[in-house]
């Protein structure tokens, strides 16, 4: 009888672990669980990125207080421009 109880406990434990892993994978794919929030923040961050199609994109990257426009392809990362700081958005344009 104890062998049956041990086997049942082992099967239930395995099912619980698989269920927890499944929920974690689902949350990561959905985007509600972000591991990057736990990582230490570096001095490099991507502000925005826009796809240009065919695995090419443009991105605005902040590096040590500077904003850079870079072009990304499967084979290279190219510097395009050093962008000025953003203008305040609550003031009307002149």
DSSP file (Angstrom, degrees, kcal/mol; ACC not computed):
  #  RESIDUE AA STRUCTURE BP1 BP2  ACC     N-H-->O    O-->H-N    N-H-->O    O-->H-N    TCO  KAPPA ALPHA  PHI   PSI    X-CA   Y-CA   Z-CA
    1    1 A X     >        0   0    0      0, 0.0     4,-1.9     0, 0.0     5,-0.1   0.000 360.0 360.0 360.0 -38.1    0.0    0.0    0.0
    2    2 A X  H  >  +     0   0    0      1,-0.2     4,-2.3     2,-0.2     5,-0.2   0.822 360.0  57.5 -69.5 -28.3    2.8    2.4    0.8
    3    3 A X  H  > S+     0   0    0      2,-0.2     4,-2.1     1,-0.2    -1,-0.2   0.885 107.1  47.7 -65.4 -38.1    4.3    1.7   -2.7
    4    4 A X  H  > S+     0   0    0      2,-0.2     4,-2.5     1,-0.2    -2,-0.2   0.899 112.1  49.5 -68.3 -41.1    1.1    2.8   -4.3
    5    5 A X  H  X S+     0   0    0     -4,-1.9     4,-2.4     2,-0.2    -2,-0.2   0.895 111.5  49.1 -64.9 -40.6    1.0    6.0   -2.2
    6    6 A X  H  X S+     0   0    0     -4,-2.3     4,-2.2     2,-0.2    -2,-0.2   0.913 112.4  47.5 -65.2 -43.2    4.6    6.8   -3.0
    7    7 A X  H  X S+     0   0    0     -4,-2.1     4,-2.3     2,-0.2    -2,-0.2   0.905 112.6  49.1 -65.0 -41.5    4.0    6.3   -6.7
    8    8 A X  H  X S+     0   0    0     -4,-2.5     4,-2.4     2,-0.2    -2,-0.2   0.910 111.3  49.4 -64.9 -42.0    0.8    8.4   -6.6
    9    9 A X  H  X S+     0   0    0     -4,-2.4     4,-2.3     1,-0.2    -1,-0.2   0.895 111.3  50.1 -63.1 -40.4    2.6   11.2   -4.8
   10   10 A X  H  X S+     0   0    0     -4,-2.2     4,-2.3     2,-0.2    -2,-0.2   0.907 111.3  47.9 -65.4 -42.4    5.5   11.1   -7.3
   11   11 A X  H  X S+     0   0    0     -4,-2.3     4,-2.3     2,-0.2    -2,-0.2   0.910 113.1  48.0 -65.7 -42.8    3.0   11.3  -10.3
   12   12 A X  H  X S+     0   0    0     -4,-2.4     4,-2.1     2,-0.2    -2,-0.2   0.886 111.5  50.5 -65.5 -38.9    1.1   14.2   -8.7
   13   13 A X  H  X S+     0   0    0     -4,-2.3     4,-2.3     2,-0.2    -2,-0.2   0.921 111.2  48.2 -64.2 -43.7    4.4   16.1   -7.9
   14   14 A X  H  X S+     0   0    0     -4,-2.3     4,-2.5     1,-0.2    -2,-0.2   0.911 111.0  50.8 -62.7 -42.5    5.5   15.6  -11.5
   15   15 A X  H  X S+     0   0    0     -4,-2.3     4,-2.1     1,-0.2    -1,-0.2   0.880 110.0  50.6 -63.3 -38.1    2.2   16.8  -12.8
   16   16 A X  H  X S+     0   0    0     -4,-2.1     4,-2.3     2,-0.2    -2,-0.2   0.911 110.8  48.2 -66.6 -42.5    2.4   19.9  -10.6
   17   17 A X  H  X S+     0   0    0     -4,-2.3     4,-2.4     2,-0.2    -2,-0.2   0.921 112.3  48.7 -64.4 -44.0    5.9   20.8  -11.8
   18   18 A X  H  X S+     0   0    0     -4,-2.5     4,-2.3     1,-0.2    -1,-0.2   0.894 111.2  51.0 -62.7 -40.1    4.9   20.3  -15.4
   19   19 A X  H  X S+     0   0    0     -4,-2.1     4,-2.2     2,-0.2    -2,-0.2   0.914 110.2  48.5 -64.2 -43.2    1.8   22.6  -14.9
   20   20 A X  H  X S+     0   0    0     -4,-2.3     4,-2.2     2,-0.2    -2,-0.2   0.909 112.2  49.1 -64.2 -42.3    3.9   25.3  -13.3
   21   21 A X  H  X S+     0   0    0     -4,-2.4     4,-2.5     2,-0.2    -1,-0.2   0.900 109.9  52.2 -62.8 -40.7    6.4   25.2  -16.1
   22   22 A X  H  X S+     0   0    0     -4,-2.3     4,-2.3     1,-0.2    -2,-0.2   0.907 109.5  48.7 -62.2 -42.4    3.6   25.4  -18.6
   23   23 A X  H  X S+     0   0    0     -4,-2.2     4,-2.4     2,-0.2    -1,-0.2   0.896 111.4  50.5 -64.6 -40.5    2.1   28.5  -16.9
   24   24 A X  H  X S+     0   0    0     -4,-2.2     4,-2.3     2,-0.2    -2,-0.2   0.919 111.4  47.2 -64.7 -43.7    5.6   30.1  -16.9
   25   25 A X  H  X S+     0   0    0     -4,-2.5     4,-2.3     2,-0.2     5,-0.2   0.911 112.4  50.2 -63.7 -42.7    6.1   29.4  -20.7
   26   26 A X  H  X S+     0   0    0     -4,-2.3     4,-2.1     1,-0.2    -2,-0.2   0.915 111.6  48.1 -61.1 -43.8    2.6   30.7  -21.4
   27   27 A X  H  X>S+     0   0    0     -4,-2.4     4,-1.4     2,-0.2     6,-1.4   0.879 111.3  50.2 -66.9 -38.0    3.3   33.9  -19.4
   28   28 A X  H  <5S+     0   0    0     -4,-2.3    -2,-0.2     2,-0.2    -1,-0.2   0.919 112.7  46.2 -65.6 -42.8    6.7   34.5  -21.1
   29   29 A X  H  <5S+     0   0    0     -4,-2.3    -2,-0.2     1,-0.2    -1,-0.2   0.865 112.6  50.2 -67.4 -35.6    5.2   34.1  -24.6
   30   30 A X  H  <5S-     0   0    0     -4,-2.1    -1,-0.2    -5,-0.2    -2,-0.2   0.753 110.6-124.4 -74.3 -24.7    2.3   36.3  -23.7
   31   31 A X  T  <5S+     0   0    0     -4,-1.4    -3,-0.2     2,-0.2    -4,-0.1   0.466  81.2 112.7  95.8   2.6    4.7   39.0  -22.4
   32   32 A X  S   <S+     0   0    0     -5,-1.2     2,-0.6    -6,-0.2    -4,-0.2   0.661  72.4  57.2 -83.3 -14.3    3.2   39.3  -19.0
   33   33 A X  S    S-     0   0    0     -6,-1.4     2,-0.6    -9,-0.1    -2,-0.2  -0.949  72.2-174.5-116.5 110.4    6.3   37.8  -17.3
   34   34 A X    >   -     0   0    0     -2,-0.6     3,-0.7     1,-0.1     4,-0.3  -0.909  17.9-174.0-113.4 115.1    9.4   39.8  -18.2
   35   35 A X  G >> S+     0   0    0     -2,-0.6     3,-1.2     1,-0.2     4,-0.8   0.717  81.3  73.0 -76.4 -20.4   12.7   38.5  -17.0
   36   36 A X  G 34 S+     0   0    0      1,-0.3     3,-0.3     2,-0.2    -1,-0.2   0.771  86.7  64.6 -65.6 -23.8   14.4   41.7  -18.3
   37   37 A X  G <4 S+     0   0    0     -3,-0.7    -1,-0.3     1,-0.2    -2,-0.2   0.775 101.9  49.7 -68.4 -24.2   12.9   43.5  -15.4
   38   38 A X  T <4 S+     0   0    0     -3,-1.2    -1,-0.2    -4,-0.3    -2,-0.2   0.697  94.4  89.7 -85.3 -20.3   15.0   41.4  -13.0
   39   39 A X  S  < S-     0   0    0     -4,-0.8     2,-0.1    -3,-0.3     3,-0.0  -0.446  92.4 -96.6 -76.7 149.7   18.2   42.0  -14.9
   40   40 A X        -     0   0    0     -2,-0.1     2,-0.4     1,-0.1    -1,-0.1  -0.418  42.8-111.6 -65.4 140.0   20.4   44.9  -13.9
   41   41 A X        -     0   0    0     -4,-0.1    -1,-0.1    -2,-0.1     2,-0.1  -0.579  34.8-159.2 -75.8 128.2   19.8   47.9  -16.1
   42   42 A X        -     0   0    0     -2,-0.4    -1,-0.1     2,-0.3    -3,-0.0  -0.241  34.0 -99.4 -92.6-173.1   22.8   48.8  -18.3
   43   43 A X  S    S+     0   0    0     -2,-0.1    21,-2.1    21,-0.1     2,-0.4   0.302 101.4  78.4 -92.3   9.7   23.6   52.0  -20.0
   44   44 A X  E     +A   63   0A   0     19,-0.2    -2,-0.3    20,-0.1     2,-0.3  -0.974  53.6 161.3-121.1 130.2   22.1   50.8  -23.3
   45   45 A X  E     -A   62   0A   0     17,-2.2    17,-3.3    -2,-0.4     2,-0.7  -0.997  36.3-127.4-145.9 147.7   18.4   50.7  -24.1
   46   46 A X  E     -A   61   0A   0     -2,-0.3    15,-0.2    15,-0.2     3,-0.1  -0.849  20.3-175.0 -93.5 116.9   16.3   50.5  -27.2
   47   47 A X  E     -     0   0A   0     13,-2.5     2,-0.3    -2,-0.7    -1,-0.2   0.919  67.2 -18.3 -77.4 -45.9   13.7   53.3  -27.2
   48   48 A X  E     -A   60   0A   0     12,-1.2    12,-2.6     2,-0.0     2,-0.3  -0.987  56.0-161.2-158.0 156.2   11.9   52.2  -30.4
   49   49 A X  E     -A   59   0A   0     -2,-0.3     2,-0.4    10,-0.2    10,-0.2  -0.997   4.4-161.5-143.6 142.2   12.4   50.0  -33.4
   50   50 A X  E     -A   58   0A   0      8,-3.1     8,-2.5    -2,-0.3     2,-0.2  -0.990  18.7-130.0-128.6 127.9   10.7   50.0  -36.8
   51   51 A X  E     -A   57   0A   0     -2,-0.4     6,-0.3     6,-0.2     3,-0.1  -0.541  15.9-172.9 -75.9 137.9   10.7   47.1  -39.2
   52   52 A X  E     -     0   0A   0      4,-3.4     5,-0.2     1,-0.3    -1,-0.1   0.286  49.4-108.4-108.3   5.8   11.6   47.9  -42.8
   53   53 A X  E >  S+A   56   0A   0      3,-0.7     3,-1.1     1,-0.0    -1,-0.3  -0.014  94.6  64.3  87.0 164.1   10.8   44.4  -44.1
   54   54 A X  T 3  S-     0   0    0      1,-0.3     3,-0.1    -3,-0.1    -1,-0.0   0.864 131.1 -58.8  50.7  44.4   13.1   41.6  -45.3
   55   55 A X  T 3  S+     0   0    0      1,-0.2     2,-0.4    18,-0.1    19,-0.3   0.801 110.0 121.4  57.9  34.5   14.7   41.3  -41.8
   56   56 A X  E <   +A   53   0A   0     -3,-1.1    -4,-3.4    17,-0.2    -3,-0.7  -0.954  33.2 164.0-124.1 146.1   15.9   45.0  -41.8
   57   57 A X  E     -AB  51  72A   0     15,-2.2    15,-3.2    -2,-0.4     2,-0.4  -0.985  31.9-129.3-155.1 163.7   15.0   47.6  -39.3
   58   58 A X  E     -AB  50  71A   0     -8,-2.5    -8,-3.1    -2,-0.3     2,-0.4  -0.920  28.6-174.5-112.4 143.6   15.7   51.1  -37.8
   59   59 A X  E     -AB  49  70A   0     11,-2.4    11,-2.7    -2,-0.4     2,-0.6  -0.998  24.4-141.0-141.0 143.9   16.2   51.6  -34.1
   60   60 A X  E     -AB  48  69A   0    -12,-2.6   -13,-2.5    -2,-0.4   -12,-1.2  -0.932  29.9-171.1-101.1 121.0   16.7   54.5  -31.8
   61   61 A X  E     -AB  46  68A   0      7,-3.0     7,-3.1    -2,-0.6     2,-0.6  -0.928  17.4-145.6-118.6 134.7   19.1   53.4  -29.1
   62   62 A X  E     +AB  45  67A   0    -17,-3.3   -17,-2.2    -2,-0.4     2,-0.4  -0.897  22.4 176.4-100.6 122.3   20.0   55.3  -25.9
   63   63 A X  E >   -AB  44  66A   0      3,-2.8     3,-2.3    -2,-0.6   -19,-0.2  -0.969  68.6 -28.3-130.5 114.1   23.7   54.8  -24.9
   64   64 A X  T 3  S-     0   0    0    -21,-2.1     3,-0.1    -2,-0.4   -20,-0.1   0.867 128.0 -44.2  48.1  46.0   25.1   56.7  -22.0
   65   65 A X  T 3  S+     0   0    0      1,-0.3     2,-0.3   -22,-0.3    -1,-0.3   0.304 117.2 111.1  86.8  -8.9   22.7   59.6  -22.4
   66   66 A X  E <   -B   63   0A   0     -3,-2.3    -3,-2.8    19,-0.0     2,-0.5  -0.767  59.3-141.8 -98.6 145.0   23.1   59.8  -26.2
   67   67 A X  E     -BC  62  83A   0     16,-0.7    16,-2.5    -2,-0.3     2,-0.4  -0.933  23.1-173.9-106.9 123.8   20.3   58.9  -28.7
   68   68 A X  E     -BC  61  82A   0     -7,-3.1    -7,-3.0    -2,-0.5     2,-0.6  -0.932  21.2-142.9-121.5 139.9   21.5   57.1  -31.8
   69   69 A X  E     +BC  60  81A   0     12,-3.0    11,-2.8    -2,-0.4    12,-1.6  -0.903  30.6 179.9 -97.7 123.5   19.7   56.0  -34.9
   70   70 A X  E     -BC  59  79A   0    -11,-2.7   -11,-2.4    -2,-0.6     2,-0.4  -0.926  24.0-137.2-126.6 150.1   21.0   52.7  -36.2
   71   71 A X  E     -BC  58  78A   0      7,-3.1     7,-3.0    -2,-0.3     2,-0.4  -0.885  20.4-157.6-104.2 137.1   20.2   50.4  -39.1
   72   72 A X  E     +BC  57  77A   0    -15,-3.2   -15,-2.2    -2,-0.4     2,-0.3  -0.957  18.8 161.6-121.8 130.8   20.0   46.7  -38.4
   73   73 A X        -     0   0    0      3,-2.7     3,-0.3    -2,-0.4   -17,-0.2  -0.845  54.8 -97.9-131.4 170.7   20.3   43.9  -41.0
   74   74 A X  S    S+     0   0    0     -2,-0.3     3,-0.1   -19,-0.3   -18,-0.1   0.786 124.2  34.6 -61.2 -24.5   21.1   40.2  -40.5
   75   75 A X  S    S+     0   0    0      1,-0.2     2,-0.3     0, 0.0    -1,-0.2   0.587 122.3  20.9-106.8 -12.6   24.8   40.8  -41.2
   76   76 A X        -     0   0    0     -3,-0.3    -3,-2.7     2,-0.0     2,-0.4  -0.991  48.8-142.4-156.4 158.4   25.4   44.3  -39.8
   77   77 A X  E     -C   72   0A   0     -2,-0.3     2,-0.4    -5,-0.2    -5,-0.2  -0.998  31.1-165.0-120.6 122.2   24.6   47.2  -37.4
   78   78 A X  E     -C   71   0A   0     -7,-3.0    -7,-3.1    -2,-0.4     2,-0.3  -0.924  18.6-130.4-117.6 132.1   25.2   50.6  -39.0
   79   79 A X  E     +C   70   0A   0     -2,-0.4    -9,-0.2    -9,-0.2     3,-0.1  -0.616  31.2 168.7 -72.6 131.8   25.3   54.0  -37.3
   80   80 A X  E     -     0   0A   0    -11,-2.8     2,-0.3     1,-0.4   -10,-0.2   0.768  55.2 -14.3-112.2 -49.7   23.1   56.4  -39.2
   81   81 A X  E     -C   69   0A   0    -12,-1.6   -12,-3.0     2,-0.0     2,-0.7  -0.997  47.9-125.1-157.1 153.5   22.8   59.6  -37.0
   82   82 A X  E     -C   68   0A   0     -2,-0.3   -14,-0.2   -14,-0.2     2,-0.2  -0.925  40.8-146.5 -98.3 113.9   23.3   61.0  -33.6
   83   83 A X  E     -C   67   0A   0    -16,-2.5   -16,-0.7    -2,-0.7     3,-0.1  -0.551   8.3-119.9 -88.4 146.3   19.9   62.4  -32.6
   84   84 A X        -     0   0    0     -2,-0.2     3,-0.1     1,-0.2    -1,-0.1  -0.310  46.2 -79.2 -73.1 164.1   19.4   65.5  -30.4
   85   85 A X        -     0   0    0      1,-0.1    -1,-0.2    -2,-0.0     2,-0.1  -0.288  60.1 -90.2 -62.3 151.9   17.5   65.3  -27.2
   86   86 A X        -     0   0    0     -3,-0.1     2,-0.2     1,-0.1    -1,-0.1  -0.371  38.2-123.3 -66.6 140.4   13.7   65.1  -27.4
   87   87 A X        -     0   0    0      1,-0.1    -1,-0.1    -3,-0.1     2,-0.0  -0.558  40.2 -89.5 -77.6 148.8   11.9   68.4  -27.4
   88   88 A X    >   -     0   0    0     -2,-0.2     3,-0.5     1,-0.1    -1,-0.1  -0.365  32.9-150.0 -59.1 136.5    9.2   68.8  -24.7
   89   89 A X  T 3  S+     0   0    0      1,-0.2    -1,-0.1    -3,-0.1     4,-0.1   0.642  86.3  66.5 -86.5 -15.3    5.8   67.5  -26.0
   90   90 A X  T 3  S+     0   0    0      2,-0.1     2,-0.4     0, 0.0    -1,-0.2   0.490  86.1  81.6 -88.3  -1.5    3.5   69.8  -24.0
   91   91 A X  S <  S-     0   0    0     -3,-0.5     2,-0.0     1,-0.0    -4,-0.0  -0.860  86.5-114.1-102.2 137.8    4.7   73.0  -25.7
   92   92 A X        -     0   0    0     -2,-0.4     2,-0.1     1,-0.1    -2,-0.1  -0.363  34.8-106.5 -68.0 147.8    3.2   73.9  -29.1
   93   93 A X              0   0    0      1,-0.1    -1,-0.1    -4,-0.1    -4,-0.0  -0.443 360.0 360.0 -72.4 147.0    5.6   73.9  -32.1
   94   94 A X              0   0    0     -2,-0.1    -1,-0.1     0, 0.0    -2,-0.0   0.427 360.0 360.0 -95.4 360.0    6.6   77.3  -33.4
